[in-house]
Every structure is written in C-alpha cells, then in structure tokens.
Amino acid sequence: MTAKTMTLAAAAAAVLLAAGIGRAAAPAPARSVDAARFYSGVWREIGRRPMTLTNGCVAGATAYTLVSQTVVTVRDTCHAGSPTGKEKVIGGPGTILDPGTNTKLRVSYHVLGIFRLHWEYWILDHDDAYSWFISSDPAFKNLWIYTRDPHVDPMTLRALVARAKALGYDVARLEFPAQP
C-alpha cells in the first residue's frame, strides 16, 4: 500500500467515524411496549453507567405521564449524596418516535429554564408484568436498569445485569446507586 493510499484510507475512516458509520449502535429493542402501562407512574433507577450528569446522584427515579399516543411528560429526579439529600430535578416533554411499538423516546429536557437538551432513549427489553426494563441511548454509550420497586433482591439484580450483558453491554462499568 502506498503512502497516498494509506492517507486516503485514513481520511475515509475519519470521515466515516465522524458521521457515526462504523461506530457501535445499541441493539434494536427486543419487543414493543404497551404505552399506557409503560409510560405511567414511577420507575426506580437501579443500575446505570457512570455519566457526568449523575455524579453524586442516588435514589434516581423517572416519572412518566402519557399525555397522548405520542407525547409523554418526563420528570427525572435524584438526590445529592444520599437518599435524603437535596432533590435534583430535570424534566420535559417526550415524543414517542415509533408509535405502535413505543420503544423509542426523545425527551426535550428544560435546563435552567433556558436551554433545551434533547436525549433519546430506547427501551431494549422489559418483562411482561412491567416491573423492570433496560434502556440505552442509540449510540450504545449509556445504559440504565429500572424497576418499579426501589428494593430489588440480589438474584433479580444479577439476572438484569446478565440480560444487559447478553445485549452486548460492558456491565463491569455499571454502578448501583442507593435507593430509599
């Protein structure tokens, strides 16, 4: 391979990576969700990959309210340092991107009342009773494990972590913040 060919190949690879081509993507959601059952009530964050936004946060929860077939109100909370620490809140409207399947949600968070931060979540798997779900962003970077009950027995937690691993995630980086 000539130096010119190697330079062109390197430039092409850089362009493809910048465009997101060739980067890992989250697995497709395993099955559809019933929007009325899923996007209602409070879910507790049992496990997550570390991210700057959640540093020091424990007792994480997401409250969903289904407004219409494609609109969901989202309110994410956590507490600073301990389950009794100061509550941090971020929320906004969400749009179901795949009506009927209902596994892809884009939330437009209001930050400081001025900025909007858009975030996309995919519901990768859930149980039939809607007592747990595993979600990710489409870029395969972040991972969350949620349950309805803030107290999960060790066997269930191991099974949920194993399911996340089976979906292709590096579960060694998961953290399990305290719940109330």
Secondary structure by P-SEA (a helix, b strand, c coil): ccaaaaaaaaaaaaaaaaacccccccccccccccccccccccccccccccccccccccbbbbbbbbccccbbbbbbbbbccccccbbbbbcbbbbccccccccbbbbbccccccbbbbbbbbcccccccccccccccccccbbbbbbccccccaaaaaaaaaaaaaaccccccccccccc
